[in-house]
Amino acid sequence: MPLASDGKHAPLAGLDRASKRAVRRLAWHFAQRHWGLHLPAVVWIALVFAHTRYGVLPERREYLVATVALFAVAVLNIRLHIRRQLPAARAVFDRLGAEGVSHITGRRMP
């Protein structure tokens, strides 16, 4: 597999736009199966419960800042999970091709 010049996106090197999308979709499909992906959502639900039940964050601004911070952590967490799954997704894509990936993810490529 050819490496990207900066090594940043080596699993996506040498692919056209549709193939990159398929590999990313497959990496997302794999990442969804990891419990750590859902941890920020669980923390946020616990925060909402503690806030509404016990008034942990009395100020509206504190609650908003905590929510925005957890959202940012969730986005970063998703990106890290997908990045970790990219090499495996590329290996599956190389083996099965676009049609095989579309069967795994349940989405047809255009």
Contacts in CASP RR format, 6 or more apart in sequence:
PFRMAT RR
TARGET T0000
AUTHOR 0000-0000-0000
METHOD contacts of the structure
MODEL  1
MPLASDGKHAPLAGLDRASKRAVRRLAWHFAQRHWGLHLPAVVWIALVFA
HTRYGVLPERREYLVATVALFAVAVLNIRLHIRRQLPAARAVFDRLGAEG
VSHITGRRMP
1 10 0 8 1.000
1 11 0 8 1.000
1 13 0 8 1.000
1 90 0 8 1.000
1 94 0 8 1.000
2 13 0 8 1.000
2 14 0 8 1.000
3 10 0 8 1.000
3 13 0 8 1.000
4 10 0 8 1.000
4 12 0 8 1.000
4 13 0 8 1.000
9 86 0 8 1.000
10 87 0 8 1.000
11 23 0 8 1.000
11 86 0 8 1.000
11 87 0 8 1.000
11 89 0 8 1.000
11 90 0 8 1.000
12 20 0 8 1.000
12 23 0 8 1.000
12 24 0 8 1.000
12 86 0 8 1.000
12 90 0 8 1.000
15 23 0 8 1.000
18 98 0 8 1.000
18 109 0 8 1.000
18 110 0 8 1.000
19 93 0 8 1.000
19 98 0 8 1.000
21 109 0 8 1.000
22 93 0 8 1.000
22 97 0 8 1.000
22 98 0 8 1.000
22 101 0 8 1.000
22 102 0 8 1.000
22 109 0 8 1.000
23 86 0 8 1.000
23 89 0 8 1.000
23 90 0 8 1.000
23 93 0 8 1.000
23 101 0 8 1.000
24 82 0 8 1.000
24 86 0 8 1.000
24 89 0 8 1.000
25 101 0 8 1.000
25 105 0 8 1.000
25 107 0 8 1.000
26 85 0 8 1.000
26 89 0 8 1.000
26 92 0 8 1.000
26 93 0 8 1.000
26 101 0 8 1.000
26 104 0 8 1.000
26 105 0 8 1.000
27 82 0 8 1.000
27 83 0 8 1.000
27 85 0 8 1.000
27 86 0 8 1.000
27 88 0 8 1.000
27 89 0 8 1.000
28 82 0 8 1.000
28 85 0 8 1.000
29 89 0 8 1.000
29 104 0 8 1.000
29 105 0 8 1.000
30 85 0 8 1.000
30 88 0 8 1.000
30 89 0 8 1.000
31 37 0 8 1.000
31 78 0 8 1.000
31 81 0 8 1.000
31 82 0 8 1.000
31 84 0 8 1.000
31 85 0 8 1.000
34 81 0 8 1.000
36 77 0 8 1.000
36 81 0 8 1.000
37 77 0 8 1.000
37 78 0 8 1.000
37 81 0 8 1.000
39 77 0 8 1.000
40 70 0 8 1.000
40 71 0 8 1.000
40 73 0 8 1.000
40 74 0 8 1.000
40 77 0 8 1.000
41 74 0 8 1.000
43 70 0 8 1.000
44 67 0 8 1.000
44 70 0 8 1.000
44 74 0 8 1.000
47 56 0 8 1.000
47 57 0 8 1.000
47 66 0 8 1.000
47 67 0 8 1.000
47 70 0 8 1.000
50 56 0 8 1.000
51 57 0 8 1.000
51 63 0 8 1.000
57 63 0 8 1.000
57 66 0 8 1.000
92 101 0 8 1.000
92 104 0 8 1.000
93 101 0 8 1.000
96 103 0 8 1.000
96 104 0 8 1.000
98 109 0 8 1.000
99 109 0 8 1.000
101 109 0 8 1.000
102 108 0 8 1.000
102 109 0 8 1.000
END
